[in-house]
């Protein structure tokens, strides 16, 4: 079955630094990979989608890379702010938004 | 901004009771989903629904679960006889149609089975 691994430990960084989150997957070759943000007790919120033929995608302070050879996606938040503190979920799209999620990485941005 | 709404936000029930969770997807969306998240665990796919029928379902979605779109606006998830392990946050989601990528999730219904 598909396995998706994200850093299980929380990532603590200082405001203004770049946060880099990792998503590794096995046993699957997704056409799409998505990143979501989840705040405690709330639903996931879509951030970015990257296709298998795209190496990099950007949206404001966010950047996602996708290496289908390494089976890895990196998610970067530049100039991080305390408001960026949340859990970030990686998800593989197995077809028509049937998403397989990772466990998420909790990001804590300190002022 | 349009949003997916879910009710109730929290439901407590006794084991063996039937529960119905309700969702109002975004009005022009055509594909609907239920996902669940057990506390501290991953978000898991349960079922997808299109054109008034189930498109796909996971192993979790057994005979105790059913979905319905009774009136063109609501989308419901029914659990016939709840078990302790059904305690979780249930998220409804929708997408416009075809492949657009962005799933719009509701805020969830927390189900606690005692």
Contacts between the chains, C-beta under 8 A, distances in Angstrom:
chain1	res1	chain2	res2	distance
A	32	B	101	6.3
A	34	B	101	6.6
A	34	B	103	7.8
A	38	B	43	7.8
A	41	B	89	7.8
A	41	B	108	7.6
A	41	B	110	7.9
A	42	B	107	5.6
A	42	B	108	7.1
A	43	B	4	7.8
A	43	B	91	5.1
A	43	B	93	7.8
A	43	B	105	3.6
A	43	B	106	5.5
A	43	B	107	5.0
A	43	B	108	5.2
A	44	B	43	6.3
A	44	B	91	7.3
A	44	B	103	7.7
A	44	B	105	5.0
A	45	B	105	7.1
A	46	B	101	7.8
A	46	B	102	4.4
A	46	B	103	6.2
A	46	B	104	7.3
A	49	B	101	4.1
A	49	B	102	6.9
A	89	B	43	6.7
A	91	B	43	7.8
A	93	B	101	7.4
A	95	B	56	7.9
A	96	B	31	6.8
A	96	B	48	6.5
A	96	B	55	6.8
A	96	B	56	7.5
A	96	B	99	6.9
A	97	B	31	6.6
A	97	B	33	6.6
A	97	B	48	7.1
A	97	B	93	7.6
A	97	B	95	5.5
A	97	B	99	7.9
A	97	B	101	7.6
A	97	B	103	5.2
A	98	B	33	8.0
A	98	B	45	5.3
A	98	B	48	6.0
A	98	B	56	5.8
A	99	B	35	7.7
A	99	B	43	7.6
A	99	B	45	6.2
A	99	B	103	6.9
A	100	B	45	7.1
A	101	B	42	4.9
A	101	B	43	4.3
A	101	B	44	7.3
A	102	B	42	6.8
A	103	B	41	7.2
A	103	B	42	5.2
A	104	B	42	7.6
